[in-house]
Amino acid sequence: MPVGRVSASILHELQSAGALSPDKIEEIHQRPEELNGEQLDNLLRSEYGVKDFQLLTAKAHMVDMMPLPVDNFRVTSDLFEILPRKYCQENNILPLGVVGDYILVAFANPFEVGLNDAIEEKSGLKLVRYLSPPEAIHVLVAKDEDSEKVHFDDVIEEIDDEYADEEIEEDLDSDDVDEESGPIIRLANRIIEDAYYLGTSDIHVEPGEKELMVRYRVDGNLQEKLRLPMKVAGALIARYKIMCNLDIAERRLPQDGRIIFKNYTKRKMNIDLRVSTAPLNFGEGVVMRILDKEKSTLPLPALGFSEANLKKYREVILQPYGMILHCGPTGSGKSMTLYSALNEINSPEINIRTAEDPIEYTLGGINQMQMNRQIGLTFANALRAYLRQDPDIILVGEIRDRETANIAVEAALTGHLLLSTLHTNDAPGTIARLTDMGIEPFMISSSLLCVCAQRLMRRVCKKCRISMQAEGRAKELLEDSIGWSGSIFRPRKKGCDNCNGTGYKGRVGIHELMTVSNELVEGINKGLETAELKKIAMTDGMMTLHQDSMLKVKEGITTIEESLATVPPDL
């Protein structure tokens, strides 16, 4: 027997995932030499074509962990505030961040179970374990964070010196970007790199009358980053249009494109940017949404679900068929929640297919399809094709029209679990939206499992928050919504270094989870108004968005001001 019990379990997991055939496993067992763990890994890679991620996933499944390649993970000093860098180097672990009451940590050794209690005791938080390649963790823990800082002074000074009063004209078509490239090319890159390292979701490049303004959206709020002379505007925006293959001569019409940034940078960044240009009163403006290809999904408990909602949601996603809908505006965390749900139920025995526009996260073991409306590949066409490919679970990025809605309902009624998103304000309002799309009420009630409305609220900074007693309007809101009043928190006026002077750091989800009951089915079939359906759902135990936001205020996660700025009080 050339392999031990643990190695045999890894081989079994690889067989279950389809990475190794039974014949190959038997061949490995018949080898004359004894193989330790590292030797087996090398053999599987070199002779049997097993990929690194397949090997990582197999090991993770053995010990109920989630696999996570961290090659391009961003390392900053605040990651080592709770778990010191030296402690992480000694134990070959990497703190990934803190989400609510959870600390996310990548382990190099899945069997290092003795560390679990030590980390929880040291951090005072609940531990969520990921499994990552040892070499990648070692490099990142030892990484010098100064190497990731982006500076603009030199390139802006060069632009001022080189192009004093003249219009900027230079070769903007270069793909190979280095310090010898033109200043506009380097400026375009540095804006994207700086935004990425600061955790930005969107970059806004907006022309004014005298200056070009660059703003970043961090934690849902826009922050001004740069003010550049207007002579830069035409060349900078032309450079971004070249990077995503748009027509630089067309300045009168909006255009949409995509930048695959790893083709334009020497830094290790596997990100895409969804680019939208629009003609504004002082020239063209650009908004770029950053899509981090290496970003991992969070576990469901770390998304902000209350205990009651988490229990209900986990029961729903384990159903064999039906429709689960998430609703809310753009940027409310719908995609992250859906991906986290898929990751939780993903296994080699289940065929999961997704139709997305764009693919925001790449998920191991899940078949994902990018939509392309220019060639007729729409959500409806993708969904119709998937129904012929024996899926168990289908994720459709968005239900936008009647055709997609009809096929989605039919899929949910014919033995598939279907997950998708809609743009509605709250959970009960989703019924009226589907009815407006032409779906019969009895079809909705027969297919629907649950609707989850959600928003993202900023977290109050834990380092500089100030405790206070709820009084006046705040006390009244808390008592009316959750029947409680007591000590709550507010942000410090000038904040601190940890929150960049804002008083808030990070975001948390709030949820309105409406699960289908017999009473709700009757109400939908009768065509009741949204207000009536909301009353029925609340009688069945649904917590509204406002109530859930007040619960986060009670728990000290956010503030009354942030809650009211995110969702209005219930009528």
C-alpha positions in Angstrom: 0.0 0.0 0.0 2.0 3.0 -1.2 -0.3 5.7 0.3 -1.6 6.2 3.8 -5.2 6.7 5.0 -5.2 10.5 4.5 -3.8 10.2 0.9 -6.3 7.5 0.1 -9.1 9.9 1.2 -7.6 12.6 -1.2 -7.7 10.1 -4.0 -11.3 9.2 -3.2 -12.3 12.9 -3.3 -10.5 13.3 -6.7 -12.4 10.3 -8.1 -15.7 11.8 -6.8 -14.9 15.1 -8.6 -14.0 13.3 -11.8 -10.4 14.3 -11.7 -9.1 10.7 -11.5 -10.5 7.4 -12.9 -10.8 4.3 -10.7 -8.1 2.6 -13.0 -5.6 5.4 -12.3 -6.3 5.2 -8.6 -5.7 1.5 -8.7 -2.5 2.1 -10.6 -1.3 4.5 -7.9 -2.1 1.9 -5.2 0.0 -0.7 -7.1 3.1 1.4 -7.2 6.1 -0.2 -5.4 7.4 2.9 -3.6 5.8 4.4 -0.5 4.5 8.0 -1.1 4.2 10.7 1.5 1.9 13.6 1.1 4.2 15.9 -0.9 5.4 13.1 -3.1 1.8 12.1 -3.9 0.9 15.7 -4.8 3.9 16.0 -7.2 3.0 12.6 -8.8 -0.6 13.6 -9.3 0.4 16.9 -11.0 3.2 15.6 -13.2 1.9 12.1 -14.3 -1.9 12.2 -13.9 -2.6 15.8 -14.9 -4.4 16.8 -11.7 -4.6 20.6 -11.5 -3.6 22.5 -8.4 -7.2 23.8 -7.8 -8.6 20.2 -8.1 -6.0 19.0 -5.5 -6.8 21.9 -3.2 -10.6 21.3 -3.5 -10.2 17.6 -2.7 -8.2 18.3 0.5 -10.7 21.0 1.5 -13.7 18.7 1.1 -12.0 16.1 3.3 -12.0 18.5 6.3 -15.1 20.5 5.5 -13.2 23.6 4.4 -13.6 25.9 1.4 -10.7 26.0 -1.1 -9.3 29.4 -1.8 -6.4 30.3 -4.2 -4.9 33.4 -2.7 -2.2 34.2 -5.3 -3.4 37.7 -6.0 -4.8 38.5 -2.5 -4.3 42.1 -1.3 -2.2 42.2 1.9 -2.4 45.3 4.1 -1.1 46.0 7.6 -4.6 46.0 9.1 -4.9 42.2 8.4 -2.2 41.6 11.0 -3.7 43.8 13.7 -5.6 40.8 15.3 -3.2 38.0 14.3 0.4 39.4 14.3 2.5 38.8 11.2 5.1 36.8 13.2 2.4 34.5 14.6 1.0 33.9 11.0 4.5 33.1 9.7 5.1 30.6 12.5 1.8 28.8 11.8 1.6 29.4 8.0 -1.8 31.0 8.1 -3.1 34.2 6.5 -5.9 36.4 8.0 -8.2 37.3 5.1 -10.4 39.8 7.1 -13.0 40.3 9.7 -16.7 40.1 8.8 -19.0 40.9 11.7 -18.3 38.4 14.5 -16.2 36.2 12.1 -12.5 36.1 11.3 -11.7 34.6 7.9 -8.3 32.7 7.9 -6.6 30.8 5.2 -4.7 27.6 6.4 -1.9 25.9 4.6 -2.4 22.7 6.6 -6.0 21.4 6.7 -5.2 19.1 9.6 -3.9 21.9 11.9 -7.0 21.6 14.1 -5.2 22.7 17.2 -5.0 26.2 15.9 -8.7 26.7 15.7 -9.3 27.3 19.4 -6.1 29.4 19.7 -7.1 31.7 16.9 -10.7 32.2 18.3 -9.2 32.9 21.8 -6.6 35.3 20.4 -9.1 37.2 18.2 -12.2 36.9 20.3 -14.1 36.0 17.1 -15.6 32.9 15.5 -13.3 31.3 13.0 -14.1 30.5 9.3 -11.4 28.4 7.8 -10.3 28.3 4.2 -7.6 26.1 2.6 -5.0 27.7 0.4 -1.7 26.6 -1.2 1.2 26.8 1.4 3.6 28.5 -1.0 1.1 31.3 -1.7 0.4 31.9 2.0 4.2 32.0 2.8 4.8 34.6 0.1 1.8 36.8 1.1 2.5 36.8 4.8 6.1 37.9 4.1 5.0 40.5 1.5 6.0 44.1 1.9 2.8 46.1 1.7 4.7 49.2 0.6 5.2 47.5 -2.8 1.5 47.8 -3.4 1.3 51.6 -2.8 0.5 53.6 -5.9 1.9 57.2 -6.3 0.7 59.8 -8.7 3.0 62.8 -8.0 5.7 61.9 -10.5 3.3 61.2 -13.5 1.2 64.3 -12.8 4.4 66.4 -12.6 5.6 64.9 -15.9 2.3 65.8 -17.5 2.5 69.4 -16.2 6.1 69.8 -17.4 5.8 68.0 -20.8 2.4 69.4 -21.9 2.4 73.0 -20.4 -0.4 74.5 -22.5 -0.7 72.2 -25.5 -3.3 69.5 -26.2 -1.9 66.1 -25.3 -1.0 63.8 -28.2 0.9 60.6 -27.7 0.8 57.0 -28.7 -2.0 55.6 -26.6 -2.2 52.2 -28.3 0.7 50.6 -26.4 -0.1 47.3 -24.6 3.3 46.9 -22.9 3.1 49.3 -20.0 6.3 50.2 -18.1 8.0 53.3 -16.7 9.1 54.2 -20.2 5.5 54.4 -21.4 3.9 57.8 -21.9 2.5 59.6 -18.8 -1.1 59.2 -19.9 -0.8 55.5 -20.2 0.9 55.2 -16.8 -1.7 57.5 -15.2 -4.6 55.4 -16.6 -3.0 52.3 -15.1 -2.2 53.8 -11.8 -5.7 55.0 -11.2 -7.0 51.5 -11.7 -4.2 50.0 -9.5 -4.8 52.5 -6.7 -8.5 51.9 -6.7 -8.1 48.2 -6.6 -5.7 48.3 -3.6 -8.1 50.7 -1.7 -11.0 48.2 -2.1 -13.0 50.4 -4.6 -16.0 49.0 -6.4 -16.4 51.8 -9.0 -14.1 54.4 -10.6 -15.7 57.7 -11.8 -13.7 59.8 -14.3 -15.8 63.0 -14.7 -15.0 66.2 -16.7 -15.8 69.6 -15.2 -15.5 73.1 -16.6 -11.8 73.5 -15.6 -10.8 70.2 -14.1 -11.1 66.4 -14.5 -12.2 64.7 -11.3 -11.5 61.1 -10.4 -13.6 59.6 -7.6 -13.7 56.1 -6.0 -16.8 54.4 -4.6 -15.6 52.8 -1.3 -18.1 51.0 1.0 -20.9 52.5 -1.1 -19.9 56.1 -0.8 -18.0 58.2 -3.4 -14.7 59.8 -2.3 -12.7 62.3 -4.3 -9.2 61.0 -5.2 -7.7 63.3 -7.9 -8.3 66.6 -9.6 -6.4 66.8 -13.0 -6.1 69.6 -15.6 -8.8 69.4 -18.3 -6.0 69.0 -21.0 -5.6 65.4 -19.7 -9.3 64.5 -20.2 -9.4 63.6 -23.9 -6.2 61.5 -23.9 -7.1 59.7 -20.6 -10.6 58.8 -21.7 -9.3 57.8 -25.2 -6.8 55.4 -23.4 -9.5 53.7 -21.5 -11.6 53.3 -24.7 -8.6 51.8 -26.4 -8.1 49.3 -23.5 -11.7 48.0 -24.0 -11.8 48.2 -27.8 -14.3 51.1 -28.1 -14.6 53.6 -30.9 -12.4 56.6 -29.8 -13.8 58.8 -32.6 -17.4 58.4 -31.3 -17.9 60.9 -28.5 -21.6 61.7 -29.0 -23.1 58.3 -28.0 -22.7 56.2 -24.8 -20.6 53.0 -25.2 -20.1 49.9 -23.1 -17.0 47.8 -23.0 -14.7 45.6 -20.8 -11.1 45.9 -19.8 -9.1 42.7 -19.1 -6.6 44.5 -16.9 -3.9 41.7 -16.6 -3.1 42.4 -20.3 -2.1 46.0 -19.4 -0.2 45.7 -16.1 3.0 44.1 -14.8 1.4 43.9 -11.3 -0.3 40.6 -10.3 -3.9 41.7 -10.8 -6.5 39.4 -12.3 -9.3 41.9 -12.5 -11.7 43.0 -15.2 -13.4 46.3 -15.5 -16.9 46.9 -16.8 -16.7 50.2 -18.6 -19.4 52.7 -19.5 -18.8 56.0 -21.3 -21.4 58.8 -21.6 -21.4 62.3 -23.3 -21.7 64.9 -20.5 -21.9 68.7 -20.7 -18.2 69.3 -20.4 -17.0 66.2 -22.3 -17.1 62.4 -22.0 -17.3 60.7 -18.6 -16.3 57.2 -17.8 -17.5 54.9 -15.0 -15.6 51.6 -14.4 -16.9 48.8 -12.2 -14.1 46.6 -10.8 -14.7 42.9 -11.1 -12.1 41.0 -9.0 -11.6 37.6 -10.7 -9.7 36.2 -7.7 -12.1 37.5 -5.1 -13.6 34.7 -3.0 -17.1 34.5 -1.9 -18.0 34.8 1.8 -19.6 32.0 3.8 -23.4 32.6 4.4 -23.0 33.4 8.1 -20.7 36.3 7.3 -23.2 38.1 5.0 -25.2 39.7 7.8 -28.2 37.2 8.0 -29.9 37.2 11.4 -30.0 33.7 13.0 -33.6 33.2 12.1 -33.2 34.3 8.5 -30.0 32.2 8.0 -31.8 29.1 9.2 -34.8 29.7 6.9 -32.5 30.5 3.9 -30.4 27.4 4.4 -33.5 25.3 4.4 -34.8 26.9 1.2 -31.5 26.4 -0.8 -31.6 22.7 0.0 -35.0 22.2 -1.7 -34.9 20.0 -4.9 -36.9 22.4 -7.1 -38.5 25.8 -7.0 -37.6 29.5 -7.6 -35.5 31.7 -5.2 -35.4 35.4 -6.1 -33.1 38.1 -4.7 -34.2 41.7 -5.2 -32.7 45.1 -4.6 -30.9 47.9 -6.5 -27.5 47.5 -8.2 -24.7 47.1 -5.7 -26.9 45.7 -2.9 -25.0 42.4 -2.6 -27.4 40.1 -4.5 -24.6 38.4 -6.6 -22.4 37.8 -3.5 -25.3 36.2 -1.7 -26.2 33.9 -4.6 -22.6 32.9 -5.1 -22.3 32.1 -1.4 -25.4 30.0 -1.6 -24.1 28.1 -4.6 -20.8 27.5 -2.8 -22.6 26.1 0.2 -24.6 23.5 -1.8 -22.0 22.8 -4.5 -20.8 19.2 -4.7 -19.6 16.8 -7.4 -23.0 15.1 -7.4 -24.8 18.3 -8.5 -24.8 19.9 -11.9 -24.9 23.7 -11.4 -25.1 26.1 -14.4 -25.1 29.9 -14.4 -26.0 32.5 -17.0 -24.4 35.8 -16.0 -23.7 39.3 -17.4 -20.9 39.7 -16.4 -19.3 36.8 -14.6 -18.3 38.5 -11.4 -16.7 35.6 -9.5 -15.2 32.4 -10.9 -16.4 29.4 -9.0 -14.7 26.0 -9.0 -16.9 23.1 -10.1 -19.6 25.3 -11.5 -20.4 25.8 -15.2 -20.6 29.5 -15.9 -21.7 31.3 -19.2 -21.1 34.9 -20.1 -24.0 36.6 -21.9 -23.4 38.4 -25.2 -26.4 40.3 -26.5 -24.5 41.4 -29.7 -24.7 37.8 -31.0 -28.1 37.0 -29.5 -26.9 35.2 -26.4 -29.5 36.5 -23.9 -30.6 35.2 -20.5 -33.7 33.7 -22.1 -31.6 31.8 -24.8 -29.1 30.6 -22.2 -31.9 29.4 -19.9 -33.6 27.6 -22.8 -30.3 25.9 -23.7 -29.6 24.9 -20.1 -32.9 23.1 -19.8 -31.6 20.6 -22.4 -28.3 20.0 -20.5 -29.6 18.1 -17.5 -29.0 20.7 -14.8 -29.9 20.4 -11.1 -29.5 24.0 -10.2 -29.6 27.1 -12.5 -28.6 30.6 -11.7 -29.8 33.3 -14.0 -28.1 36.7 -13.5 -31.3 38.7 -13.9 -34.9 38.4 -14.9 -35.4 41.4 -17.2 -38.3 40.5 -19.5 -41.4 38.4 -19.9 -39.7 35.7 -21.9 -37.0 35.1 -19.3 -39.6 35.1 -16.5 -41.7 32.5 -18.3 -38.8 30.1 -18.9 -37.6 30.6 -15.3 -41.0 29.7 -13.8 -41.3 26.7 -16.1 -37.8 25.5 -15.1 -38.8 25.8 -11.4 -41.9 23.8 -12.0 -40.2 21.0 -13.8 -37.7 19.8 -11.2 -35.0 22.4 -11.2 -33.9 24.8 -8.4 -33.6 28.2 -10.1 -32.0 31.3 -8.5 -32.2 34.7 -10.0 -32.5 38.5 -9.3 -35.0 41.2 -9.9 -35.1 45.0 -9.4 -37.8 45.6 -6.8 -37.8 47.6 -3.6 -39.0 44.9 -1.2 -39.9 41.2 -1.1 -43.7 41.4 -1.4 -43.3 43.9 -4.3 -41.7 41.1 -6.4 -45.1 39.4 -6.8 -46.6 42.5 -8.5 -43.4 42.8 -10.7 -43.8 39.2 -12.0 -47.5 39.8 -12.6 -46.7 42.9 -14.6 -44.4 40.8 -16.7 -47.4 38.6 -17.6 -46.9 35.7 -15.3 -50.1 34.2 -14.0 -50.5 34.4 -10.2 -51.1 30.6 -9.8 -47.8 30.0 -11.7 -45.9 32.4 -9.3 -47.4 30.7 -6.2 -46.6 27.2 -7.5 -43.0 27.9 -8.4 -41.8 30.4 -5.8 -39.9 29.2 -2.7 -38.7 32.5 -1.3 -37.9 36.2 -2.1 -35.0 37.9 -0.4 -34.8 41.7 -0.5 -31.5 43.1 0.5 -29.4 46.2 0.9 -25.8 47.0 2.1 -25.2 49.3 5.1 -22.0 50.7 6.2 -20.5 49.3 9.5 -19.6 51.8 12.2 -15.9 51.7 12.8 -15.1 49.5 15.8 -12.0 51.5 16.7 -13.6 54.9 17.1 -17.3 54.4 17.6 -18.9 56.1 20.6 -21.5 54.5 22.9 -24.7 56.5 23.7 -28.1 55.9 25.1 -31.0 55.9 22.5 -33.2 58.9 23.1 -36.0 60.8 21.3 -36.7 59.7 17.7 -34.0 57.0 17.8 -35.6 55.4 20.9 -39.0 55.6 19.3 -37.8 53.9 16.1 -36.1 51.0 18.0 -39.1 50.4 20.2 -41.6 50.5 17.3 -39.6 48.2 15.1 -38.0 45.6 17.4 -39.5 46.4 20.8 -36.1 47.3 22.4 -34.3 50.3 23.5 -30.9 50.8 25.1 -27.3 51.6 24.5 -26.3 52.1 20.8 -23.3 53.5 18.9 -22.6 56.6 16.8 -19.5 57.4 14.6 -16.8 59.8 15.9 -17.1 63.0 14.0 -13.6 63.0 12.5 -13.2 59.2 12.5 -9.7 57.7 12.8 -6.9 56.3 10.6 -8.6 52.9 10.6 -11.8 54.2 8.8 -9.9 57.0 6.9 -11.7 59.7 8.8 -15.3 58.6 7.8 -16.4 56.9 11.0 -17.4 53.8 9.0 -15.5 50.8 7.7 -16.8 47.9 5.7 -20.5 47.0 5.0 -23.0 44.5 6.2 -26.2 43.1 4.5 -29.7 43.5 5.7 -32.4 41.1 4.5 -36.1 40.8 4.2 -36.8 37.1 3.7 -40.3 36.2 2.5 -40.8 32.4 2.4 -43.9 31.0 0.8 -46.7 29.7 3.2 -50.2 28.4 2.6 -51.7 31.8 3.5 -49.3 33.6 1.2 -50.1 31.2 -1.7 -53.8 32.0 -1.2 -53.1 35.7 -1.2 -51.1 35.5 -4.4 -53.7 33.5 -6.1 -56.4 36.0 -5.1 -54.3 38.8 -6.6 -54.0 40.7 -3.3 -52.2 44.1 -3.2 -48.6 44.3 -2.2 -49.5 45.9 1.2 -51.8 42.9 2.0 -49.2 40.4 1.0 -46.7 42.2 3.2 -49.0 41.9 6.2 -49.4 38.1 5.6 -45.7 37.6 5.3 -45.0 39.6 8.5 -47.6 37.4 10.3 -45.7 34.4 9.1 -42.5 35.7 10.7 -40.9 37.9 8.0 -38.7 40.6 9.3 -38.7 43.8 7.1 -35.6 45.5 5.9 -36.2 48.3 8.4 -36.6 45.9 11.3 -33.4 44.0 10.3 -31.5 47.3 10.0 -32.7 48.2 13.6 -31.5 44.8 14.7 -28.0 45.7 13.4 -28.2 49.0 15.3 -29.0 47.1 18.5 -26.1 44.7 17.9 -23.7 47.7 17.5 -22.9 46.9 13.9 -24.2 50.2 12.4 -25.9 53.4 13.4 -29.4 54.9 13.4 -28.3 57.5 10.8 -26.9 54.8 8.4 -30.1 52.7 8.9 -32.4 55.5 8.0 -30.2 56.5 5.0 -30.4 53.0 3.6 -34.1 52.1 4.1 -37.1 54.1 5.3 -39.1 53.1 8.4 -42.1 50.8 7.9 -45.5 52.6 7.4 
